Amino acid sequence: MSGFNFSGPRKVPLVKTKYRRIKTEIPVKKSLPLFEGLSRYEARSMHGQMPVVWDHAEDFQVFDIYGNVWIDFTSTIFVTNAGHSNPRIIKRLRKCLDKKLLHTYTFAHDVRLEFLKKLVEVTPAFCEKAFLLSAGTEATECAVKLMRLHGQMLAPQRKGIVSFKGSMHGRTMGAEMLKGSPATNGWIGYADPNIFHLPFPYPWLVSADQQPGYDWAAHFRRDMEVLRKSGVAFGDMCGFMIESYQGWGAIMYPPAYIQELVRFAREHHMLVTFDEIQGGFGRTGKMFVYEHYNVEPDLLCLGKSLTGSLPLSAVIGRAGILDLPDVGSMSSTHSANPLCCAAALANLEEIVSKKLVKGSERKGRMLHQGLLALQKRYPEYISYVLGKGMVAAVLLVDPETGEPGSLMASRICEKAMQKGLLMVHTGRESIKIGPPLTIPDAALNEGLAVLAECFAEVIAEGK
Ligand SMILES: Cc1ncc(COP(=O)(O)O)c(C=O)c1O
């Protein structure tokens, strides 16, 4: 997260539209004691988002107690795909509360079975069994464990995991190691000798005129060869961990690259895990992101929008892999919590019955068309519009220095907040957008118009 400091309370133009309302100074003066309290009692690493105090959130809107209303382009952080405070989720949670069942550890309860059946039903055929956890980071570490157990079943030395530099798989130690980022991993003090990192196949590695015919499969093979020459034996590897798109910039892989990776994995008896924690459940216009690559993985990591609300994550795949750990050797205190399972069940029912995945594909086209039009207007500031479906990232560049435009991204996010639009502040050169999939077309278009206003004003102020 950047060190960008949001401005203190300032008078901003009043906003009153069907979907937005700004009727106070922003941030609200009366809300400052709450931020001061949080700064006093909570680790500062929690404090990178915009200074808005959420009172409640419904569908695609966020409300404070002062009468301000924002269009939400964040889904918190890609969680509320089925809309904030989804009525079906609330109803299921109420039922669970009224029954007086808040926790069971791994003792059985009926909602868990109902949810797991639904989960297996809505996922592809290779997803036969799941293991439930609480946070996404636990799910990715669990997938590493499963891939290693699988590899060691084939040969004891097969522990090597290949992941991608710059990827996000969570904040616990193993997940951080998957990221391969010396700048943020220094605190660990050592590197897992069995985690290897490939450079991410960023679109800017290849110039625009080379792009159409570029051989991404050969690119993958070259990267693997570099790894082999550095002393890594392919026979010591057990699996690939793939963030299904690189989060900060919603950067998809070239399909040919992933197809070659999966071919390689099959040839070398390695497993392939897609971390779908951010992109799963319709975000990209398909149920899961990996479907865009036309491959079949072995394991999926799920989280965030699995419940659309409460903390629950999962690893799902073939029974033979999920059942590798012995009874009791893979458990988690809060996983399979009845409330979380109830929320997840209702969430999945909602995603399927309201055809949110199809809707995401259609609205995603509108979102990307709008952003590409913005890029056409400001080509010197917008280097890329990336993502798929209802996730997008606008990558900014400083036209004078050619450096990443992180400051401008922060200023645009702040300006949008002042106008009643919330976007994900990445602290980097990207503005990230991911509205609830339920957002009406008119609100989506209104948000895009606000974003265009923000560009115009920030650019004018900068001159
Ligand atoms: C792709 C991906 N994997 C894993 C995680 C970690 O999930 P959690 O924060 O629930 O631990 C995230 C969170 O942002 C993510 O985007």
The ligand as a Gaussian input file, in Angstrom:
#p B3LYP/6-31G(d) Opt

LIG

0 1
 C       -5.896000     -14.483000      -5.311000
 C       -5.923000     -14.405000      -3.817000
 N       -5.497000     -15.457000      -3.093000
 C       -5.513000     -15.446000      -1.754000
 C       -5.940000     -14.335000      -1.059000
 C       -5.924000     -14.328000       0.431000
 O       -7.228000     -14.422000       0.934000
 P       -7.519000     -14.007000       2.445000
 O       -7.303000     -12.539000       2.562000
 O       -8.946000     -14.411000       2.671000
 O       -6.554000     -14.783000       3.287000
 C       -6.369000     -13.201000      -1.765000
 C       -6.790000     -11.991000      -1.053000
 O       -6.818000     -10.888000      -1.527000
 C       -6.362000     -13.240000      -3.177000
 O       -6.761000     -12.186000      -3.917000

